[in-house]
Amino acid sequence: MAGITLAQAEAKLTLWLSAEERLATSQSYTVGEGDSRRTLTRADLAEVRRAVEYWDQKVKELTRDARGRGRTRYAVLPR
């Protein structure tokens, strides 16, 4: 995802964590009776958890990059 900022990634992580919390307490509910009965099912909890993991990793990457600690590079030295 090109051009995303740390602040944007943190906002997305907060949003997905909030969604996970709401789903943990109630994944679906039913309103009404008989023919007027309606059921609402919220998003899949596993999918939300994957999004939380993704945004958590993105925040960690951007935080590391902001501190000047990019990826670790290894060199293979001849024997």
Secondary structure, DSSP 8 states (H G I E B T S, - for coil): -TT--HHHHHHHHHHHHHHHHHHHH-SEEEESSGGG-EEEE---HHHHHHHHHHHHHHHHHHHHHHTT-----------
